[in-house]
Amino acid sequence: SITEQWAVIAVQGPKSAEHLAPFIPDIDLAAMPHMSVREGHIGDIPIRLFRVSFTGEAGFEINLPPDQAQRVWDTLRQHGVTPYGTDTMHLLRAEKGFIIIGQETDGTVTPDDMGLGWTIGGGDFVGKRSLSLPDLKRPDRRQLVGLLPDDPSVMPEEGAAVTDGAETIGHVTSSYHSPTLGRAFALALVAGGRSRIGGRLHVPMPSGAIGVTIGEPVFLDKAGDRLCAQPKPRVASESLLAAEDQPAPVSRPCATVQLTALAPTTRLAIRAGSAAGTAIGLSLGVLLPTVPCRSVITRDRAALWLGPDEWLIVAPEGASELAAQATTAAASHPASIVDVSHRSRTLEITGPHAAWCLNAFCALDLDMSAFPVGMCTRTRLGQAEVVLWRIAPEVFHLDIVRSFVPYAWACLEEARLELTDPEPVMRP
């Protein structure tokens, strides 16, 4: 997973392109249709820019390195962009009829039940045979519809039953009051829902049943004009706020165990067969180890064996050409080469009690005979998954996904408490 590799900022609304364009010099936002993606820069920061929307308005999602997200966020805030929360997003997506997996759906719902039968391709895919079963093609299956209460001020309760007066034929999945529509509305799964559009049903409430009219599940911009609006051409360029250095964490003084947060590095996650692995290693100048749980270090880079046909390449920060080199070397051989430089951070723990400190939260046998110099493996430090690598007899590196770094740091600091030099005590 490269989830931790990216931060995402969604910029949504009719003026989203107008506010973004001055900061993006190498992407023509006006030429980006809905559901397209481009690679470029926002200021000096590399990004992937998606023209997508979960609000129903024209919008973009900026994928960027996590340590640069605050800088971009603060810049946009200073230029009139207003934050919005998930409650607002949920309301807007429901007005547009966009579904939430697990709210409008469960394990029994098919794409066609959601009105998404057009997304099913003609080729073969896992689950295609199941979708052809007679029970999944019944016309009386529960299908997504919209509900408009007779009293526009009354919101049907989410999860409430939908009845035809005699029996329950569905349930409310989402319910909101819309300032734009000036009324309450809801989404629901109703048996044979599409054939009932224009009809009336009832939703039992604690104060008594309310009448509702069945409609399409899209309440706003049914033609998609707002969603697919053409952005305005770029105006004059603007600069991002200046980057600020983030201070590294400081550990307590201790003579026998030192804990340090290392500088960022370039990392490649590689999965490939033996032929591709050999070619990739030669191109990168470091052979990929074939012995399980071992590492190879050549000059300023290293290769760590993480599993059968799986390696992690570590090189100095800024070696951005490595991914392209590895891809070229793999040629026609099947291989997965992913730059994960922003996904994790490395903590270094050193000293004669380093292994003892790690063993407070890691169950591996770190005795030199069991875990010698050059050995590496995936393991856990408390609740965090890490790559543990022994660089020298008293030096370990911990590769940790960035969101778990504060947790891992706190664990190791707690283990070091027994060894930490005490504060001087002033006596009279």
N, C-alpha and C positions, 0 to 999 in steps of 0.2 A: 504494500500500500504506500502511496505517496501523498496521503492526505496531509501529513505534517509538512510536506514540501511547500505548500501553497497557503497563503491567506487569500480570502475572497472579499471584495467590497462590491456590493450591488448598488449601482447608481441608476435610479428609476425615475421616470416621469417625462413629460413632454419636452422639458428642457435639459434632459440628461446629456445628450450629445453636445449641446451648446456649452455646458459647464465643463465637459471632459476634453473637448477638442483642443483647447489652447495648450493643454499639457501633454498631448500625444502627437509628437512631430512626424511619426513615420507610418501612421495608419489613417486612411481617409474614412472617417466615420460615416460620411454621407454615402459612401459606396458599399456599406455593410448592410446586407438585407437581414431580416429577422432570422434567427437560428444560424448565424454564420460566426466564424471565429478567425482571428488574425493574431499574429505574433508581432510584437514591436516593443515600444518603450513608453513609459509615462515619466517624463523628465529623463533622468539617466537610469531608470530602473527597468529591467527587462520584464515584460508582462505577456500574458495571453489574454486577449480581450474577446469576450463572447457577447454577441448581441442576442440576449435572451431575456425573458421576463417571467416572473412568477406573480407579478402584480396586475398584469393586463395592460400596463402602459408601456410605451417604448422604453427600453432600458438596456443597460450593459452590466456585465459582471467582469471586474478586473481581478485576474489571478496574478499574484505577485509574491516575491519572497516575504515570509512573515515578519522579518525584522525591519522591513521597509513599510509595513502596512500603516503604522501610526503616523508616519511622515506624510503619506498620501492622504490619509483620513483628515489630519489636521489642516493640510493645504485646502482640501475641498470645503471643509467647514469654514475656513476663512474667506472662501469665495462664494458664500451664500447657499451651500448645499445643506439641507436639513436632515438630520438622522430620523429614521422611522423604525418602529419596533415590530415585533412579530405579530402582535395583535392587529396592527394596521395591515401588514402583509397578508394575514389570513383573511381579513375582510375583503381586501382588493382581489385576491385570487378567487374567492368564492363568487364575487360579482361577475367575474369573467368565466366561471364554471371550471376553473382549474382544480384538480383533485389533490388531496393529500393521501398518500399511501398509508393505510392503517386507520384512516378516518372515513373516507368514502369507500375503502376497500377492506376486504379480509381474505382469508384463504379460499373462499368460494367464488369470488368475483372474477370475471373474465374481462379482457379488453373490450369486447363488444357490449358487455353490460354497462360500461362506462361511456359508451358512444365512441370508443377508440378502435373499432374494428378496422379502420383504414390504416392503422399502424402495423397490422399483421402482414408480413411479406409473403410472397408466393413461394420462396425457396424453403428448404428443409431447415428445421430448428428444433431444439429440445422442447418438448411440450406440444408440438404441432398435432400429434395423433390425439392427444387428450382433448384438444379444442374441437375435434371433429366428432366427439361422442354425442349421441342424441340428446342426453340430458343438458348439455351445454349449449344446445341450439334451440331449446324450447322457447316459444314466443312469450310464455308467461313467466320467464325468469325476471328476477328483480333487476330493474334498470335505473340508471341515474336520471332524475328529473329535478326540476325546480318547483318550489312551493311558495305561493303568495297568500299569506293569511288574509281573511276577510277584514279583520281589524289591523290596519298597517302598523299599529303601535305594539302589537303582541308578537313576541318571538316564540315560535315553537321550541320546546326544549330538545337539545341534542340527545339522541338516543330514544326519544319518545316514539311510540308506535304510530303507524299511519293505518287508518281503517277505512273501509268502504261502508261503514255503518253496521255491518254484520260480522266481519272478521278482520283480523290484522293482515295486511297485505304488504307491509313494508315498515321502514323506520327512518327517522330524521338522522342524517349524518352530520350536518353542519347548519348552524343557525346564527344569524347576525342582524343587527340594525344598521342600515346603510344611510349615511348622510347624503350621499349622491342620489340614491333612489328615493330618499325621503320616506323610507318605510322599512319594515322587517321583511326578511326573506329567508329561505332555507333551501338546502339541498337534501335529497332523500333518495333511498333505494325503494322502488315500488314495483310490485309484480306487474309485468306487462306495461311498464311505465310509459314507454314511448307511444303506445296505442291509446293511452288515457289522457294525453295532452289536451288541455281545454276543459277537462272534466273537473269534478269536485270530489274531495275526500275530507276526512276529519282526523285531527290529531288530539287525542285525550291529554288534558292538562290537569294539574291539581285543582284548578278552579272550574273545571268543566271542559268539554271538548270544544275545539275551535274549528271553524270551517276554513279550508284552504283550496285554492285553485291550482291545478297542475299546469306547469309550463316548461319551456325549454330550460336546461340547466345553465344557460348563459344569459345573464341579466343586463349586461352592459357591453357595448361595442361588439355586437354579434358579427358584424362584417369584418372586424379586425383592423379598421382604419387607424385607430389610435395605436394599436400594437405595432403595426407595420409602417407608421408614419416615416416620411423621408426626412432624415436629419438635415439641418442647415450646414452649408459648407463651413470649414474651419475659419475662425477669426484669428486675430493676432495671438502670437504665442505668449505663454506665461511660464514662469518658473516655479518649481516646487519649493517648499520651505527647505532651508538648509538641513542637511543630515546632522543628527546629534549622536555623539559617541555614547554607547551604553556601557556603564561601568561594570566590570567583572565582579562577581561575588567575592567576598573576602572571608577566608576561613579563620577559625581561632588559631592562635599560635600553638604549635605542638612539635616537639623535637623529633618524635618517632614516626609521625604520620603527617604528610603534607597533602593538601587537597587543592587542586588548581583547575579552573575552567580554561581550556586551551582555545587558541584562536580558531576561527572557522577554517575548514578545509574543503577541497573539491572531493566529492564522493560519487562513484558510479556503482549502481547495483546491476550486476551482470548475471544473466542466466543463458547458458549456451552449452552445446555439446562439446565433446573433446576437440574436434577439428576447429570449430569456431573459437573455442577457448584458447587454443594454442596460437591461432592467428591474432586474436585480440591481445594476448599477452605480449607477443613479439612487437606489435604496433605500439603498445603503451610503454614498452621498455621494462616490464616487470612480468615474469612468468606467473601464470595462475597456478597455485599449488594444487596438486592432485591428492595429496595425503590429507585425510579428514582432519579438520580442526587445527590446521597449521597455516602459518603466514609466510610470505616471502617479502623481504625488503630489498629494494634496489635504489640506491641514491636517495632521492627525495620522495619516493612513492612506495606504497605497499599494496599487496593483494592478500585478502583474508578469505579462507575457505569457510563458507557458511552452511553448505549442504551440497548434496550431489548436483554437479553442474551449476553451482551458485557461488558467486564471489562478491566481495565488496572491495573496490579500489579506492585507496586514500592517497591524495596528492595535495600539494600546496594550494591555497586559495588562489583563484584566478586562472587555474589551468582549464579554461572553458573549452579548449579544443579537444579534450580527451574523448568526450562522447562522440564527436564526429569522427575522430580517428578510429575508435573502436567499431563504429557502425560501418565505416569503409572496409576495415579489416575483416569483419564478419562476412561481407559480400553476400553470397547467395545462401550461406548457412543460416539455419534458423537460430535466432538469438534475440534476447531482450536486453536492451542497454538503456538504462534510465539514470539521468542525473538526479541525485537525491541530496545535493549539497546543502540544501536549506532544511532538510527533514529533521536532522539531529545535531546534537552537539557532543563534544568529547570532554569528559572529566578525566584528569590524571590524578592518581593517588599513589604516593611514593613513600618509602621509608621502611624500616625494619618491621613495623607492625602493620604494613599496608594490607597483607593477606588477612591478618586477624581482624582488621577493621571491616573488610569486605565480608568476611564470614558472619558478621553480626546480622546481615540481611541476605546473604547469598549462601545456598546450601552446597555449593561445589567444594570438592576437596582441592584446596589451593596450595597444598604442599608441593615443593619443587619436583618431587618424583612423580606426582600425579598430574600437575599442571606446569610443565616446564616453560622456559623462555621460548617465545614464538608461538605458543598455543593460543587459540582463540575459539570462542564458541558463543552461541546464543544461550542466554540464561535469564534468570530473573533476579533483580535486586529489590527485595520487598515485593511490591505489586507492579514494578516497572520491568518491561522486557528490555534487555540490554545486550550489546555485543561486548563481551569481556575479552581483553587481549593483554597477554603478559609481554611487555616490551623488554624487561630486564628482571633480574632476580627480585628487586624491590620496587619495580615500576609496573603499574597496570593502567590501561586505558579503558574507559567505559564509554561506549557509543550509545547515546540515549536519545529517543525522540524528544523534540524540544519542549513539548508540553509537560514532560515528566522530569525535566532537569531540576526544577526547584524541589520536587519531591525527593529525587535521588540525592541531591545535595543535603537536604535536611536529614535523610537517613544516615548518610556518612558522617555528618557533623554530630549526630546523636551518638554514633559508635565511637567517635573520637573523644567524647566527653570524659571517658575514663582515663584518657591519655593526655588530655589537654593541660598545658601548664597553668596552674592556678593563678588567679589575680593576686598581686601582692597585698598583704594585709598590714595596714598601718597600726602600729601599737604605740601606746603612750610611753 
